[in-house]
Amino acid sequence: MKIFSKIVLSFVCTSLLVLSSCKKYEDLKKISSTAWNPNLAVPLAHATFGVYDVLAAVDSTDLIIIDPVSGEIGLVYSSEIGSFGSAEIVDLGNVVQNIFINTIELDLPTIPSFSASVSSSNPQTIQLNTANGVEVHTVLFNSGLLDLHFESSIQHNLEITITFPTLLDANGDPIVRTISTNFTAGDPLPQVADLQIDLTNLSGDFTLGGTSFNQMSVDVETTITGTGQPVFGAETFNFDITSSNFSFENVIGYFGQQNVAQQADSVLIKIFQNASNGTFELQNPKIDFFIDNSFGFPVDINLGNLQSINVNTNQTVALGVNDNIINVIPSPGLGQSAITNFQLNTSNTTNLSEVISPTPKYFYYEVDATANPLGNTGIPNFIEDDSKFTLRAEVNMPLDGLAYGFTISDTVDFEFSQNTDLIESIMFRLIADNGFPVQLGTQLRAIDSNGNTVFTIFDTPENVVEPAPVNSNGVVSSSRQKITDINLNEVQINQLKNVKKLIIYGEASTTEAQNGVFVKFFDYYKFGLKVAMQVQGSTSF
């Protein structure tokens, strides 16, 4: 209905603007005489508008076909609440661990002079430190480093082989690294060695054979070759394992019962953008929430504080819902996603039609999302580096209802600098042929640069568009024509040069809305408008 006002009044404004460039005024001199006043009638515009021209003028992306067979239409306003990625769910944490092996575990005897060779195997376990209750089972790494720093006060030669049985390369082979130290009498102690493992494209199992999580076994095999130096029995042999720059391609495990999103947002309902008040009732509005989830774990979304907001009046209307929990479908597998649709309608809410009624500007909602709401059910979670969780809301408004007392206003710039000395009056004639079940009354106020009213067209809202009649099903049965004349007298014409803006005001309602008649909108509705101008010239030259 806002667009009806804009279409009709834009024709009027265009007609006024024609005065600033019309060359017909020169013709007045050619045809004038003392016997009669020149009178020119000029057609200015003629156009027919379909439903897409009228309703989609706000935003063509908002208009949809509700029923492709009948052509019934509606408006959909959407907003993306937000999205989050894998890094916000799973942080692989870090490894910071010190491993100490004494001389007994190294099979190294206490002796004044040791020249033999002994070997030992000492399995160890390293811990992955995660947050938010994340339990890692397996990881395919994109990148990362493991740094191993060795220190030993043993005065003999060492060969240390480190094997990670469940850290595998692309061929499925375990990662094995070996370092050696050679001791010469007089060398400083401790002996030091460093080793770095690049985790790029490696896969790791952190379950210790399916018995645990966040842990990985490490086999430390040490061969000590004597140099003739003593073994006191109190020598130290230890190494630190630290990690840096972990990133993953995918992770399988359990990611905890954690809050993954807590946000608030709103949907702008553009059809009410310029409306100040009015009653608006739809028979079957809907609010849809769409969740695109490529995470492999369940999420429950709690919808809270659902309400409409009219920013002009500060009126809010809370929506009563029977169930405000959305059970989000998890992704069925790596590389896949699942779409969850949750709809609020007149069946599962107590007052959805009333929530839309007070010409609200926004529909407001709050979202609180929890991963694994039932805890660890034994079904593994999975996630990929490009996994995403996106939540979008749509206010779906099939145009099947009624509206009245719907007031709208808009302002357009106006500039006029032509000589009007030869013009006594101008009349604009609007011929509206309306196939929409909408009535429009309108006013136009011309104001100067200080905001003062120069003159007004129509003292009270004038019906320039009469509503088309509808049958018992709310469908338009025929179009209705209305002729409206807009007259500018000589004083008003001379004041045009002071006009800087035109304020458009309109009052709209649907056919017999105050009698409770519901109407429907279809894609075949048409609205025709003709505008002509008649100029009355002066005979004094």
N, C-alpha and C positions, 0 to 999 in steps of 0.2 A: 504494500500500500504506500509505503514511502516512495517507491519508484513511480507509481501513478502520479504522485504530486510532482516529482522531478520531471517526468515526461511532459505533463501538461504545462507546468510553469516554465520549463525550459523553452517551449514553443513561444510562450508569451514574452519571455525575456529576449529570445532571439528576434521576435518581432520588433521589440523596442530598439534593439541594437541595429536593426535594419535602418533606422532613422539616421544613424551616424554615417552611413555610406550610400544612402539611396540617392540616385541621380534623377529621380522622377521630378524632384522639386523644380529643376530647370524647365521641365515640360509645362509647369503651371503658367509660366510667362508666355509660352507659345500659344496656349489655348485660351487664356483668360480674356474677358471682355467686360464692359460695364453692364452688360445685359444679364449675365448669369455668373454664378460662382463655379469655378472648376471643381470637379469632384472625381477623384481617381479611386477605383477599386482594384486592388492588387492581390492575387493569390500568393501567399508566402510559402506555405509548406503543406504537404500532404503525405502521411506515412501510416503504415499499418504495422502494428507490433504484435509479435507472437508472445507466448508465455516465456520463452527464453529471453526475448528482448526486455521484457518487463522485470521478471524476477531475477534473472541472472545478471542484471545490471549492477547488483551489489557485488557479486562475485560468482562468476560462472562455475566455479568448482563446487559451489554449494547446492546447486540444483540437481535433483536426481529424478529418475522415473521410478515411482513406487511399483506400478503395475504396467509392464510393457504391453499387455494386451489391451487394457482400457485406456492407457495413457495418463492415468492418475499420477500426480506429481507431489513432491515434497521438497523440503530443504534439509540439508544436513550440515551441521557445523561441527568441526572436529578440532582437536588440539592434542598434540603429543605431550603427555605428562612428563616423560623422560625416559631415559634408557641408561643401562649400566653394562659394563663389560666384565670380562673374566678376571681382570686384575683386581676388581673391587670385591670379588668373591673369594678367590684363592690366592693367598700369598704363600709361596713355598717356604718362606722363612729362611733359616740359615742353619749352617752347621758350624758349631764352635766347640771343639772337643779335644781334650788332651788324653793321650794313651801312654801309660807307663808300664813297662815290662821290666821286672827285676832279674837279677842274675840267675836265680833259681829257675825261673820260667824260661830263661835262655839256655838252660842246661850248661851253664858256665861254672866250672868248679872254682872254689877259692884255693889259690895256689901261688907260691912265691914267684914261679916263672911258668908261663903258659905258652907252649909252642905247638899244641895240637890244633885240631879243627872240630868244631861242634856245630850242629844245626838244630833248629827248633822251629816249631810251628805254633803260632799263638793267634787263634781266631779272636776277632774283636767285633764290636758293634758300634756303629756311629748313629747318632740321633739327629733327626730333622726337626728343628724347632719351629712349629707353626703356631698361628693364632686363631682365635674364634672357633676352637674345637675342630679344626680341619684335620682329618686323618688321611694321609696320603698312602695309597696302595701302589700305584704305578705312575711313572712319569715318562713322557717322551719330551726330552729337553730341546728347546730351540737354541739355548746358549747357557753359559755359566762356567764357572771355574771352581775346581777343588785345589786348594793349596796345602801341601804337606811340608812341614818343617821338622827336620830331625835334629836331635841333639843327643850326644853320648859321651860319657866320661870313661868309657872302656878304652884301654890303651892297646887295642888290637885292631886288625883289619876286619871291616864289616861288609857284608853283601846282604842287602835287604830287598826282598821281593814282596810287593804289595799287590794283592789280587782282590778285585771286587767281583765276586761270583755272580751277582745279579745286576751289575752295571754293564750293559752290553752295547757293542758297536752295531753298525748297520747290518753286519753279517751274523749277528747273534753270538759273537764271541765275547767272553768276559774281558774286562779291562785289566791288564797286568802291567806293572811298572817296576823297574829295578834300579836301585842306586847303590853305589859302592863308596866306601871311605878307606883310605890307607893311612895307618898311623906309623910315625917314625918317632923314636925317642926324642924328647925335647919339644915335640909339637904341642901347641896350646890345646887346652881342654876347655869346654867340651868340643868334640868333633861335630861339625855342622854340615847339613846337606838339605837341599830344597828340591821339591818336585811339584809340578803343576799338571793337572789333568783338565783338558778342555772337554766340556760336556756337550758341545754342539752335536745334535743328531744322535745322542746316546739315549738309551732307554734304561730306566732303573726300576727295580722292584724293591719296595720298602716294607714287605710283609713278613720277612724272615720265614719264608716257606708257607705263608698263609696263616701264621700264628699271631701276627702283630701288625703294627702300622707305624709309619714315620721312622722306621729303623732299617738299616742296611748292614749286612755282614761284611767284614774285611778280614782277609787272611794275611797275617804277617809272618813271612818265613825269613829267618835270619840265619846266616852262616857266619861264624866268627872264626877267624884264622889267627892263631897266636903269633905274637911278635917277640916272645921271650920276656915280655913285661909281666908283672904280677897281676893277679886278680884278687882284690881285697874283699869282694862280696858285697860291697856297699855302692858299687858303681851304678850310675843312672843310665837308663836307655828310655827315651820318651820321644814322642812326636806329637805335633799339633796338626789338626785337620780343620781348616776353615773354608767357607764358601763365599762366593761373590757373584753378583749379577745373574742370579737364577732367572730364567724365563722358560716357559714350557709351550709345547705344541698341543699337548693334551695331558690331563691328569684324571686318574680314576681313584675313587676313594669315598670318603664321607666328609661333607663340607660343613657339618655342624648345623645346629638350629639357630641360625643367626639372622638378624634383621638386615635385609639387603636393600631396602628402599623405604624412605620415610619422606614423602613429598606432598606438597599441596599445589593445586593448579586450578584453572578455570577455562571454560569454553566461552568465547565471545559469540553471542547470538546476534548476528549482524542485522537481521531484519528489524530489530528493536533499536538499532544504533542511534537513530535520530528521533526516537519516540520519547515523549515525556510522560505520557500516561495512557491509560486505556485498558479495556478488558479484552482478553485474548483467551479463547478456549479451544483446545484441540481434542478430538475424540480419541486419538490413539497415538500420542507421542511416545517416543522410546529414547532411552539413553543406553548406548552400547559402549562397552569397554572391550578393546581388542588387545590381546597380549601375544606378541611374537617371541617365542622362547626357544633358544637353541642350547640352553643349559640342560644337562641330564639330571635334574633333581626336581622334586615337587616344590611349589611355592604357594602359600596362601596369602591373598591380598585382602586386607581389611579396609573397606571403604567407610570413611567417616565424615561427619559434618557435611553431608550432602544438602545443598541449598541453592536457591536462586537469589540473585542480588540485583536490585534496581538501584543503580548508582545515583539516579536523579532524586529518588525519594528516600534512599537508605533502607528501603523495605527489603527484608529477607524472608524467604519462606522455606522452612526446613522440609526435606523430603522424608517421608516415612517409608521404610523398606522392611520387607519380611525377612530378608536374608542379605547381609552385606558382605559375605565372604565369597571371594572368587578362588576356586581351586584351579590353579594354573596347571595345564598339562605339560609335563616335561618332554624334552626332545626324545624321540624314539631311538636315536643312535647318533654316533659321531658323524658330523657333517650334515646333520638334518635339523629341522626346527619344527615346532608345533604351534598352531594358532588356537588360542582360547578366546571364545566370545561369551561375554556375560552381559545380559540385557536386563535393564530395568524398564518395566512397562506398567500398564494400568492393572495387570493381574497380580504382580508381586510387589506393588507399592500401594500406599493408601491414598496418595494425593498428587500423583504425578501431573495430572491435568492442571490442578490448582497451582502447582509450582511454576508452570510455564505462564499462567494467566497474567500476572502483574507486569506485563511487558518487561521482563528482566533483561538486563544487559549481559549478565554472566550466569553460567551454571558452575558452581564452585564445589570442589570435592577434595578430600584428603586421602592419601594412600599410605598404608603401612604394610609392607611385604615381608614375610618371614619364610626363609628357606627351611626345608625339612620340618614342617610343622608337627609331624608325628614322631620326630626324633629319628634315630637310626633303626630303620626297619630291616636292615640286612641287604637291601637292594643297593648296589653300588651307585654312587653319583659319578657323573663325568662332566668334563668341561674342556673346551678347546680355547686356544689363544684368541680366536675371533668370535667366540660365543657372545651372544648379546641377548638382552632382555629388554624389550621395548613395549611400553604401555601407552595406548592412545584411547581417547574418549571421543564419542560422537553423540551429539544431540540430534536425533532424527525426528523431524516434524512433518509427517504427512499433512498436506494442506486440506484437512477435512475438519472444519470447525466453524467458529464464528468470532467476530471481533467488532467492537464498537467503542466510541469515545477515544479513538486511537489518534492522538495528536502528534504531528510531526512538524519540524521546521528545518530550514536550511538557508544558507546565505550565499549569494553569488555577487561577484564584482560587476560593476557597471560603469561605463565611461561614455560620455556624450559631449561632443564639441561642435555640432553643426548649427548653422543659422536656421532658425525656425520662423523667421519674420513672416513668411508667406503662408503659414499653416494656421488654420483656425481650430481644427479638431482632427482627431484620429480615432477611428474605431477598429478594434481587433475583433474578429468573429472566430470563435472556436466552435467547431462542430465535432463532437465526440461521439463515436459509434462504439459502444462498449459491449464487449462479449465476455467480460469478467464479472463475477458476482461481488463487485466492489463499488461503493459510492465514495465520491471525493468532494468535499467542500473546501474552498481555498480562499486565502487572502494574500495580497502582496503589498508590502510596505517599502516605499522608496526612502532611503535615508542619506544624509550628507556625511561629510568627512568627520563631523563631530558626533555622529550617532543620532542626530535629530531627525525626526520624521519630516520629509518634504511633502509627501502626499500618500494616500492609501488607496489602493484599488480594492473595492468591496469593503463596506463598513463592517459587515459580518460575513462569516464564511459563506461563499456562494457555491452551490452545487454545480460544478462544471462537468462532472461525470456522474451520471445516474446508474444505479446498479442494475445489472442484467437480472431478469427473473429466473428462478430455479424451480425445478420440479420437486416432487416429494422425496427424491433421493439426493437433493442438493446439487443437481447438475443443471447448468445453464440451459434454458429452453429456447431463448432467443436473445438477440442483442438489443440494446436500447440506445436511442440517439438523444443527444442534448445539445442545443445551440445556446451559446453564451456570448454576449457582446460586452466588450471592455472598452469604455470610452475615456479618452483623455481630452480635456478641454484646453483652451488656449493658454490659460494660466499654468496648468500642469505641464504642457508642452514646453513652455518657456522656462520651467523649473528643472527640466531634465538635465541641464548643464550642471546643476548643483548635486545631482544624485551620484553617489559613489558605490552604493551597494543596494541590492534588492533582497529583502528578507521574505522568504516564502513560508507561509504557514498553511497547514492543511489539517482537516479532520476527516478521518476515513472510517468506514464501517462496511461490513459485508451485508449482503441482501437480507433484510428483515432480521438483523442480528438481535435487536432488543425484543423480538418476539420468540427468540430461542431457535431460529432456523439455522441449521448447519449447512454449510456449502462445501463443495469440493472443487479443486482446481485440476484441469486436464491440459495436456500438451497441445490441444487443438484450439484452445481459446484464443481469440483475436481482439485487438483494440485498435480502432482507426481514429485518426485525428487529422482534421483539416484546419488550417489557420489562414485567414485572409485579412487584409488591411484596407480600410477605406480612409482616404485623406481628403479633408475639406479645405480648399485653399482660399486665400483672400483675393478680392477684386481690386484692391487699392495698390497701384504700382506707381 
